[in-house]
Amino acid sequence: MDNSGLFLMKKYEKSLLTFIAVCRSNGIIPVLITEPSRFKSTPDKIIYDSFTLKDEFGITYEQFKDVYDLFNDVIRKVGKSNHVTVIDLVDDIPQDRKYMYDCVHFNDYGSR
């Protein structure tokens, strides 16, 4: 990962830590949730073909998927190191259109 990726991960970690601190300071029990997606190593053709960040920002599908996975790893790490419950939807929600109508948004079935 390059320096910009490391910077993003640190900023995200800091944001999660801030969220946890604000929750706890207000008597709220924080819970973190990983973000499931249809970003697979070998993506569905429709997902791959609809990926537009390469054209707009020069980010390939593969690069984006790697960073997306790292963000979920940060959620798990921060939760574990701060004794916060993590609901790992990445492990619970299959990566197919039965559950999500696009890359990340649940359809009616997935919402149930």
Residue, then its C-alpha position, 0 to 999 in steps of 0.5 A: m500500500d502506498n502512503s496515500g492508502l496508509f494515510l486513509m487507513k489512519k484517518y479512518e481509524k481515527s474517525l472510528l476512535t472518535f465515534i467510540a469516544v463520543c458514544r462512551s462519553n454520552g453513555i452509549i454503547p458503540v457497535l461497529i459493523t463491517e460493510p459487505s459488498r459484491f467486490k470479489s477477487t473475480p467480480d460479476k461482469i455487471i459489477y466490473d463493467s459498472f465500476t467507474l472510478k478508473d475513468e474518473f480517478g485512475i483507481t482500478y477495480e482491484q485497487f478499490k477492492d483492496v482498499y475496501d477490504l482494508f477498511n473492513d479490517v480496520i473496523r475489526k481491529v479497532g473493535k477488538s482493541n477497544h472492546v467494541t462489539v463488531i457485527d461482521l456482515v462481510d462474513d454473514i452476507p453472501q456476495d451476490r445479487k440475491y442480497m445486493y442490487d448493486c455493489v453495496h446496497f441491499n435489495d429487499y431480500g438482503s435487508r431482511 
